[in-house]
């Protein structure tokens, strides 16, 4: 490490991919050093300085150049122009189980992977126990990798990376797999790694994961750096941009409708003392679906006023979830419902129209559109990505047929949050501290 | 001089990795099979049995009259075949080798130059196993240790260097040009019949002979056969010439590989 502590120094890094025809002529162009033919620019003029003890999150949509940048930082790919200087050993986790051979056991793969990182045989032998303990996959450590689950792969890969004396850790989306206990372990390790002066470059689609680890984030868009700075701020701009750009733009007829209806601006909860802004994506019509048919969910959105779509709401504020569906056959007792999920698939809460309308059945004719509105107070949410799965079923709560069920029809993203513990923060009615009355009743 | 040793540097600084990968490469070809490492011995034996029948029984070989024991003829074939297999293994595996190890190139920080060394290492290991087997057979057939075998590594060394050089070239070009693999697979059998494995160069008509000596296998095959079976020595002038050619190919191949590898991650 130099006195200025800069561990990664990228200057004007650009990368173009050759999409020209002809394998031989491509080989020739590599040799002649002539420019690429029909070039596709994956990266344009990216500067990046990362210091020791710093973790930087790289975010951007698919195809924005994140992976290319990581490969260039690792040195596996050469930039077309610009320079990259790194100091110290780099440990990269760009792909789950990269460099592992499925026919060999975990122990054998660890030996090889550690050797690929430049460790010599005695060092590898000395650290084997510690790696085995970190991976914590029990007897599977001596079983061939093709018997592993993806979570075990991730455990093994991370265990090796944690033991190779890397100065720079480059992690691409690997922590998405593995259970929460392992994720916690990785988080703990990475925090310790940073405190020890290590540098982390972290790529994730989960804004919560980025802000939890990184104080700084860099947002790439079409190969260029859009924003680089305080993670929560960058993530907010990024999340806003993906939601305003995705989905048909003519939906509300007013591109700024989200801003106008945005109660998030300046909204602070008196008990939490901070606002909890929740960005909401547009309804995704091609979200994964299942069900026997009979009706089609055509729209699903959240409003704050009970009528028009909102692109963001705040935790603790009243919201309405709208589900609109069109019947393709006669439906006698439709029930509309939703499940609100965490990014790891855990159900946080959900509800449906059954109990309220069970004595008042509705019959819907083919072609008819019907709507359900479920109003509730949005809880405070910790940073992370959430999704809403709306569904239409027919029958009763106990005996029914799924007609249409959309997974991840809406995404909700939270970048900063006052919630410090638990999966959700409740809207507190009142909070009191003081003396109790003789009979124990609260004095106010 | 330093350029001459440049290809060895990544090998030395990554020796632990090299051994790990070499061991794995050898194991992975037989891993999971019942006979395991036994296949490395069994495969050449089967080949020898077939060629012995075809060229020793069906078509009478000219060598039968020249050797003391008729059992030596299959061993002559075996000698030729083990050298040829070594050459062919490198030539046919090299075009796809970088691509087959894609994740090492694109996904982890890895010294790519080491890959070709592994390719050569595995082939050399199999050659050594065959040579050991051959020695055992020779002792059984001749009733004494074949002294010529002691000089065999000397004869084979420049071939290994030459093949390493070819591997640099072929693996680099093959990563860009997928047709190379098909081309070499097509040439393989042709090469087997234009190399003096089942016959001697002396049986080739005079006016074609110069062409035969251009084949890099010819000198090694002829020398090794003479050494092991006909009490002939090594032609030192030819030996020196062979080394010069081998080193030239080796250095040029490495240089070529180092230039071409800058684009590997882009094309695979």
Interface residues (C-beta under 8 A of the other chain):
Chain A: X17 X18 X23 X24 X26 X27 X30 X31 X71 X74 X75 X76 X77 X78 X90 X91 X92 X94 X95 X98 X99 X101 X103 X104 X108 X111 X112 X113 X115 X116 X117 X118 X119 X120 X121 X124
Chain B: X14 X16 X17 X20 X21 X24 X27 X28 X31 X32 X103 X104 X105 X106 X107 X108 X109 X110 X173 X176 X177 X178 X179 X259 X260 X262 X263 X265 X266 X267
